[in-house]
Amino acid sequence: MPAKPATIPATITLDPAALAGLTSTPAEIAPLLERVARLLDEVLEHLHEPILVDAAGAERLTGLSEKTLRNHTAPHVKIGSSRRYRPEALRKWAAERERQESLVTK
């Protein structure tokens, strides 16, 4: 079975009114090019994301300490005595926690 392609969260919003009458002067085109460059950087970062990260990588991705990740049973893979985390699984885990929290607070 082929692997499911990863989705890359990115949005481009262009205001047609802002583009109306646009000339080819660098000052007018520069902001648009900067936005496109930032989006490309996000795409490239996502494409080169490792399959598994160590605890330090999981901490960077989530902003949570390794102890908190362990205490709240973040999804992980045990390899020998070490834990490795899939970035995609951490994102899904965090989204699910957020969804559960929003149900509790309603």
N, C-alpha and C positions, 0 to 999 in steps of 0.2 A: 504494500500500500504506500503510495507516495506521501511524503510529509506535507502537512498543511502549510501553505505559505504564511509567513508572519505578516501581521498587519502593522502598519506604521501610522501612528496617530499624528496626522498633520493636516492643517487647514490653510488654505490660501483664500483670502477674501480681497477681492478687488472691487473698488467702487467705480463703476462705469463713469459717473459724473466727474470723478477725479481724473480719469484718463481722457475725457473729452478735451479736445484742443491741445493734447500733449504734443510738444515738439520734441525734437531729438537732442535737446540740450542736456548735457551731463547732470546739471543740477536737478532737472525734473525726473530723470530716469534713475538716479542714484538710490533714492529710497526704495524703489521697487526692486532693484538689483540686490540691495542689502537684505530685503525680506526673503528673496529667493535663495540667496546664499545661506542665510540662517536655516531655512527649511532643508536645504541640501545637507548642511552639517548635521541636522537632526537625523535625517535618513541614513547618512553614512555611519553615524554613531550607532544607530540601531542595527544596521547590517553587520557591523563588526563586533557585536555584543557576544561575549563568550557564552558557551552552552551552560557552564557551571561557574559559580564564583565561590570564593572562600568566605569566611565570616566577615572579614574586613570589606569585601566587595558587597556582601549583603547589607552590612551596616551603611555603606555609602548609598546604596540603592534605596533603602527604606528610611534612613535617618534614625534607625533604632539600634540599640546596643545588641551585642551578641547574646547577652543574658536575657534581654527582653524577647529576642527572637526565639530563644530556647523555651522560655517560660510560657510564651503564647503559641507554642507549637507551629511555628512557621514551617511550611513544607520544605523538606530537605532530603538529600540523598546521603546515606552513610557510605563512605569509602574508607575502609579500615577503621581507624578511630576518629577520623575527621568528618565533619559535615560540609557538604557542598550544597549550594542553593541555585536553583534555576531562576534567572531574572523574571522570566515569563510567569512562573508559578508564584513568585513573590508578589508580582503585580495583581494577579488574580486573587491571591489570598488577601491582600490589602483591600481590594475592591469588595470582596465578600464581607470582610470585617466592617467596612464602611456601610454596606447595605444593611447588615444586621444591626448596627448601631442606629441607623436612621429609623429602622422599624421599632426599636426599643424606645426612642425618644418621641415617637408620634403619639 
